[in-house]
Amino acid sequence: MAGSEAAWQVAQAGLPAVLHEMRPQVGTFAHQTGDFAELVCSNSFRSDDDEANAVGLLHWEMRQADGLIIEMADAHALPAGGALAVDRHAFSAAVTERLRSHPNISFETGEITALPDWPNTIIATGPLTTSALAESLRAASGTDGLAFFDAIAPIVYAHSVDMGKAWFQSRYDKGETEADRTAYLNCPMDEAQYNAFIDALIAAEKTEFKDWEKDTPYFDGCLPIEVMAARGRDTLRFGPMKPVGLTNPHAPDVKAHAVVQLRRDNALGTLFNIVGFQTKMKYGAQTEVLRMIPGLEGAEFARLGGIHRNTFINSPLLLNAQMQLKSHPNIRMAGQITGVEGYVESTAMGLLAGRMAVAQARGKRVLPPPDTTAMGALITHITGGADARTFQPMNVNFGLFPEVDAKKGRRNRKTRYKAYTDRAKADFAAWLCPNDVD
C-alpha cells in the first residue's frame, strides 16, 4: 500500500521511480498474488465520514493530494453504510495496472535482503518484512526491533448463509440505497447461544507460537476474538458483536443479546467477511465454533482466519521529521513498518515519503503537514510525538491532534469533531500549496 503510493507520487511529479517487489518470486503466508496493494486482512478502509471521524478526514486529505490508493478504493468501492470498503481483487488489480502503465515507473522483481546504499530510497516493506531485511534494519539501528501479532478474519460464501435466521441491515440503517442495505448480514444470538459461543471460543484449540514469538504483544485494534472473549464474558457483545442499531425482521419484538455482522467482500456480493472476527484458532476449531453462530450452521468458507507476526520499527527513536533513518539518511521508511496501523494510515505515510523524496531529488525539502491535520498528526506521532519507550502501533484518532480551542472544546462530541476537521481541512489545503524550502 505505502510503496505503491510512494512510487505513484514520485512518478506523478515527473521523476523516475524503480519499484522493487519480491512477489510472486518470493511469497508470504498472507499474500495470494503478485499484485501491488493486495489486501490481506479486512477489505474495509473504515469510516468515510470526513466531518466526524479522523480516518474519514485522512481519506479526504489523500483525495486532495491525488492519492492513487484512495482513487482506486473509490473506483472499486462496495456498499458498506458509512464505511469505505472495496472489492479486494478488483482494487489491487487496478492499482497494479495503473502503476505498470505509468511511463515513469520501472520494476524489479526479487527480494532485497539488506539495506541498500541507493541515494534516495523508500523502504515500505510492511508488517511482513522478510527476516533478512528485518535483521539488516535491526543491525543498522543498533536497537532491537519491535513486533506485534495481527490476525485475519474468515470469509464466508454468501450462498451458505441461512437467510431464515440472518438478515440484511446496516447498523442504524446507514446508507440510502438498496446496495447499502445489503452491505451487511446480521446473525443474532440470544443469551444462551452467546454464552455457549464464548465458552467454545475460550476452549477451542489455538495456534501455538514458536518460542521466539511468545512474548510478542497483540495490537489492541486487531485482537483475536478468543483473546477478547478471555478478557471478560461481555467484551465481545460490547465490541464487534454489539447488537445496537439493528432490528431482526424475523423477530422484530425480540432484542438480540449479541449480533455477528458479516460485511460484503466483493462486488458480486458472493463473499462476506465476518466483521471483527480475527482469530488464532486452528482451522478445524474455527469451522466448528463459527458454525455455532445462528445462520452460519452450514457456512462454507472461502478463507479461514489466521495469525501472523507483524514487524515495525521504533520510529520515534530511529526516524527524523523527514522520515529518514537517522543512521542512514539515504533511506526513508514508510507504511505500517513505521508503527502506524491500518491501510489508510500506511498509505498516507507512503504518500508523504514519496513527496519528501521528490523534494530531496530536487535539492529541496518539503515540510511535513501541520500536526492539526490527519497526516501531520500521524507523522508527528511516529517521529517524536510518541514515547519511544512504550511505542506501539497506532491508528489515526483525534487524540493525536492538538486540542481545539477551549470554547470549541466545550461543545458536544459531534461539533467538537467538526471543529477538528474544519481546522484540518483548512491547514491541509494550505500545506498542499508549494511549500518546498531550500
N, C-alpha and C positions, 0 to 999 in steps of 0.2 A: 504494500500500500504506500508506504513512505518513499521507497525507492522509485516507484512508478511516478509518483507526484513530483519528486525532486528532478527526475530526468525530464519530465514534461516542462517544468518551469524553466530549466536551463535551455531546452530546445526552443521553446516559445520566445525566449529572449534573444534568439538568433545565434546562440553558441552551440558548438558540437558537444554532444553527450555520449559517453560509452556506458551502456547498461550491462552490468555483469549479472548473470543469473545461473545458478548451478543446476536448477531443474530444467528438463527432466533427466539430465545426465546423472545428477545426484539428487535423490528424493529425500523426503522426510516421512515420518509415520503419519503426519497430519494432512499433508497435501496429496491430491489425487491427480493433478495435471501439471503441465509445464507452463500454464498461463500465468501472466502477471496479475497481481492483486487478487489472487484466489482467496476466497473467504473460507476459513476452516472451522469456524465456530458458528455463532449466530449469523443470520442474514440481515440483521437489523442495525441501522445506523442510529437507532434510538430516536428520541423526540425531535420533531422538526419545527417545534414552536420557537420562533426566534424572538419572542417578546417575554416569555416567562420561563425559559429553560436555557441553561448555559450551553448544552450541546446543540440545541437548535440555533443559538447565537453563533456557535462555531460553524454550523452549516452555512449560515448567512455570510460569514466572513470569507469562507472558502469560495462561495459563489462570486462574491465581489472581486476576489483575487483570481478569477478564471481558473479555478482548480479543475483538473481533469477528473479526479476520483468523484467529486461531488456532481460534476456534469454527467458522468456515466451512471451514477446512482440515480439521479433524477430521470435519466432516459430509460432506465430499466427498473423503475420503482414498482412495487406491488402495493395493493391496498393494505393498509396497516393502521387505520384510525389516524391518530396524531403522530405516528412514528414514520420514519423513512426506512422501509425495508425493500430489499432488492431480490430479483431473480439471480441467484448467485452465479450460475453458469453463464447466463447471457451478459451479466455485468463484467465478469473477469475476461470473457472473450472480447467484449467491446473495448475494454481498457487495452488489452493486448493488441488489437487491430489498430487502434489509434497510435499507440507507441511505435509499432512496427512500420507503419506507413509514414511516420514523420521523417522528413529528409535530413534532419539534424541529429538523429539518434542512430547509433550503430550498436551492435550487440555482440557480446562474448559469452559463450556457454562454458561453464566449468566452475569448480569450487575454488574460492580464494581462501587459502589456509593460513595466511599471515598478514599482518598489517602492511599494506603496500606503501611504497615511497613516492607514489604519484603526487604531483604538486597540489592538486585540488580535488580531493576525494571525499565522497559521502558514503559512510557505512550505514546501511539501513537494512540490516540482516534480520531484524525482527526477533521475536522471542525464541525462535528455533535455530539460532545461530549455531553452526557446527562446532564441535568440541575443539577442533584445531584453531579456528579463528577466535573462539572464546578464550582459549589458553593464551593466544598471542595478545589479546586485549588485556588479559589479567597480568601477564608479564610486563607489558608496556606501562600499565598504570601503577604497578607496584603495590597493588592492593587486591584483596580477594574480591571477586565478583559477587553479586547478589543474584538470587533466583527465587522464583515462586512457582507454585503449581497452578495450571489453568486446566479447565475441563470443557468437554464438548457435549452439547445436548443431543439427544436422539432425534431422528427424523422419521415420521410415520407416513405410510401411504394413505391418502385421504379415503380411498375406497374401502379401507379396512376398519374405518371408524363406524360404530353403531350410532346412527343418527336418531334412533329411537330413544337414546339416552343423552347424546350430545346435542348441541345447538350452536348455530352461528350467532355471534353478537360481539361487537367491540365494547370494551368497558365504558360505561356511561354513554353508550351509543355514539361514540365519536365517529365522525365521518358522515357524509350525506348521501353517498351513492350506494348502489347495491353491492358494488365491489368492496366498499368499506365495510358494509355489514357482513360480508362473508370473509373478512380478513382473519378472523379468529374463530376457532372452535372451542367450545367450553364443555368440560366434563365435571359434573357436580359430585360431591361426596357428602353423605350425612356424617354425623359424629362417629358412629361405629365404624364406618368404612374408612374414615380418616385415621382413627386410632390404629386400626389394623394395618393400614398402609405405613404409618410411621414405624410401628413395630417391625414390619418386614424390611423397611429401609435400613433400620439400625442393625438388624440381624443378618442382612444379606452379605454374601462373600464379596470382599473388596479386592481391588488391585493391590498387590504387595509391592512396596517400594524397595528399590535397591538400597544398600547401606549408605551410599553417598547421597541419596535423595531424602533420607528420613527426617532431616532437620530443616528441609526447605519449607518456608511458610506458604500458606494459601493467600491469594489476593481476595480480600473480603467482597469485592464486587463480582466475583465469579466462583463462589463457593459451591462445591458439590452438594446436591440435595441431602445426601445422607449425613454430611458434616453439619448442615443446618439443622437437620432433624435431631442430631445428638445434642445440640445446644439448648434444646427445650422443645417440649411437645407442641407448643403453639407457634414456634418460629416460622414454619412454612406457611401456615394459614394467615400469618401477618406479613408474609413475603410473597413469593411467586404464586402461592395458592390462595391468595386473599379472595373472598367471594364478593367484595363490594362492587357496586355499579353493574351488576348482572342479574337478569331475571330469567329463570328457566321456563320456557314456554310449555314444557311437558308437565310442569307442576308450578304454575305461577304464584301460588299462595304458600309455597314451601321455600323457606330460606336455606340455601345450601350452607353447610358448615365450612366447606372449603371448595374451591374450584380449580381444576387444572386447565390452563389455557394452552392451545396449540395455535401457532401463527403460520400463515401461508408462507411457503418457502420458495415457490416458483410461480411463474405467470400463469401456467395452466391450472393451478390450484390442485395439483395431484399430490403434492408433498406438503406436510406441515411439520414444523419443529415444535417440540414441547418446551414452552417458554420457561426459562429459568431452571431447567432440569439437567444442568451439567452433572455428571456423575462419574464416580470411580468404581462403581460396581462392576464385577466381571460380567461378560456378555450373557451367560446363562441366567445369572441372577437378575440382570436388567429385564430380560423378556418376562421372567416370572413375576417380578414386582410391578413392572409398569402395566402388565395386563390385569392387575388388581384395580386399576382406575376404571370407574364406570364409563362405558363407551369404548374402551380400549381392550376389552377382553379378547378380541380376535385381531388385535393390531398386528400389522405386518410392518417391519422396519426397513427403511431404505438405508439407514445408518444408525448404528448404536452409539451410545456415548463413550467417551474416553477421557483420559487424563494425560497431560504431558507437562514436562518441566520447562518453564519459560525463563530465559536468562535476560537480565537487564543490568546496566552498569550503575554505579553510584554517581549519577550525573552531577549533583551539587559539589562533589569533591573533584570530579575529573574534567568537567566542561567549563569553558568560559562563556561569556554572553553571546559570542558568535557561534556557539555550538561546536567549537573546536576542542579536541583533546588538548589539554594543557601540555601534556608531554609530547604530543605530535600535532602541531598546529596545521599541518597539511591535511589533517583528517577531521571532518565533521561527522557527528553522529546524528541519526535521525530515526524517528519511529519509536516503536514500542521498546526497543532495546535501551532507550534513554530513560525509561521509567514513567512514560505516560501510558495510560491504559485505555484501550478502545480503538476501533477502526478510525473514527473521525479524528481523535486526538493524535494518533500515529501519523495519519495523512497530513495533518496540519504541520507537524514538525518537519515532515519531508518538504512541504511547500516552503517553509521558512529556510530550511537548509539549502534548497535549490536557489532561492533568491539571494541568499548570502554568498553562495558560491559564484553566482553570476557577477555580483559586485566585486568580489575578490579578483576574478579573472580580468576585470576592467580596471584594476588598481584602485578600487574604491571600497567603501564599507557601507552596508545597509544597516541601519539601526533596527533592533527588534521592535515589534509593535509595543505600544504602551501597555502597562500591566492592567489598565482599565478595560482592555479588550480580552476576548477569549484566548486568542493565540498568545497575546502578551502575557496573560496570567499563567498560561502553561509553561512558556519558555522561562519566565521569571522563577516559577516554582522549581523547575529541574536544574536551573543554572545558578542557584544560590538561595532561592526563597525557602526551600525545604532544609531541614536539619539533616546533614549528611549521616549523622549517627543513627537516625531512625528512618531513613529514606525508604519509602515503599511506593509501588505503582499507584498512580492517581488519575482518575477521570477528571475532566473539566467540571467545575462546580463553582457557584458564586462565592463559596468560602475562600477561593484563591484570589478573588478580586478585592481591591481596596474598597472599603465601605462607601456607600453613597453618603451625602452629607446628612447631618443629624436630622434635619427637617424631613427629608425623604426617607430616612431610616426608620422613622416612627410610623410610616404607612404600613398597611397590611401587606402580606407577603406578595400578592399579585401586583400591586402598584410599586412595591419596593423592587421586585424583579424587573418590572418595566423600566424603572429608573436606571437599573444596571445596564439593560440592553440599549436604551436610548443613548446613554453616555458612551457605551462601547461602539455603537454604530457610527456616531459622530467622530470618535477618536480613530477608529479603524479607517474610515474614509479619508481622514486627514493623513494617516500614515501611508496609505496607498499612493498618495501624490509622491512624485520623485523625492526620495529622502537619502540618496547616497551622499556620504560625506567623505572628503579626502582624508 
